Each structure stands twice: as C-alpha cells, then as structure tokens.
Amino acid sequence: MSKRSEELYLGDMLDHGRRAHAKMSGVSREHFYANEDLQIILMHHIRIVGEAASKVSAAVREQHPEIPWAEVAGMRHRIVHNYYEINTAILWTVASERLPDLIAALEAFTPPEPPSA
C-alpha cells in the first residue's frame, strides 16, 4: 500500500474546499435549501476536506493552529455517520462563511500545485 504525502492531503483539502466554494458562488440561501443536488455535491466536497484533514500529521496540525482541524474532521464525521440528521442551515454556514476562511488559511502554506499521487 502506498503512503500519500502530506502535501497531497493538504492539496485535497484546498482543492475540494475551492470546488465546494465555487459551487456556492451566487447561490442564495433559499435556492440552496431547495436544491438537494447542490446539498449532496457540497456534502461530498466537505467530506473529502474532512477526511484529508484527518490524515494530516499532528506535527503539521500543531504548526498551523489557524486551521480548525478537529472541526473540519468532525464535519466529515457528522456527514458520514449522522447522515440522517444533516442540518441544512449548518451546511449553508460552513459553505458560505467557514470555507472562505479555511481556503485562505490553507493557501498561505499549501503549495499551489502539490506533487502528483
């Protein structure tokens, strides 16, 4: 089994964070609440961001306390394990308010193009 590099996990977080944010560009809260397909797409990207965050080493997490590592991984856990209780309002808040901050924080120290897998 191959071991992925830390940069790839950080790159996944950044890439899927950007993809989720792009899907939400110009979307109103009302449209989001009414669009199940958009909600599913957003959950997919956020799940990947959280899974990748859980794979980042403790050393890197300690070096970057500006990233809410536990919250990011916890959101993935809620989507996967509590799928029957997904709160659309929380999903909206994550996408519209939290993702831009996460993306900016990741951009500050993540290589623009991580090495290929």
N, C-alpha and C positions, 0 to 999 in steps of 0.2 A: 504494500500500500504506500503510495507516495504522500509525502508531507508537503502541504502547501506552505508557501512563505507568508510571513506576517503581512507583507506588502499586498499580497493578493486579497487577504481578508479585509484589510483597510480599503483597498480598491473596490471590493464588492460593496462595502458599506457606502462608500461615496457614490459609486455608480448607481446603485439601487435607490439610494436617497435622492439623487438627482432625477432618476426616472419617475419616482413617486411624486416628487415636487412638480415635475413637468406635466404630469397627468392632471394635476390640480390647478394648473395655471388658468386663470379666468373662470374657474368653476365657482358658482355661488353655493352657499350652504344648502339652499333648497334643492338645487339640482343634484348636489352630492347625496343628500338624504334620499332622493327619489331614484337614484341610479345605482342599482345593485351591481351592475357590471363594473362600474368605476370603483365601488367599495371593494369588490373582490380583487381587482387589479392592485389597488392600494394596499390591501392586506398582504398580497403576495410580495410586493416590494419591501414592505416593512418587516415581514417575516424574515426575508433574506438579510436585511440590515441587522436584525437582532441575532440571527444565527451566526453571521460573520463576527459580530461584536463579541459573542461568547467564545470565539476561537482566538481572539487577540490575547497575547500573553499578559500576565499580571504586571510584568515589568513595563510594558508599553502603557497599560492602563494607569499605572502609577505615574508615569511621565506625563500623562495627559488627563489630569483631573477635570479639565473643562468639558470632557465628554461624559455624559451621564450613563456610563457603561451598564450599570445594573438596570436602569430604567429602560434602556434600549433593548437589552436582552430580555427583560421582563415583559416588554410589549410583545415580543415574538412568542414568549411562553403563553401569554394570555390568548393570542390569536390561535395558536395550535391546540392548547389544552382546554381552553374555555370558549371554544368556537361558538357554542350555543348562547353565550352571553356577550357577544360583541356589542359594545356601546358605540353607536354611530357618531355621537357627539364627541367622544374621546378620539375616535379615528380622525374626525374633522380637525380637532385641535392639534393632534400630532402632525397631520399633513400641512396645515396652514400656519401653525405657529412654531412648532418644535423642529420640524425638518429643516427649515432655512438656517436655523442656528447650528444644528448638527452638521449640515453641509459646510457651512463657513468654518466651523472648528476643524473638521476633517481636512478641508482644503489647505489649512495652514501648515499641516505637517505630512500630508499624504502625497507621495509622488504623483504628478499629473497623469502618468501612464505607468501603472505597476507592471512588473515583469509578467510575461505570459505564463500560464499554468503549465 
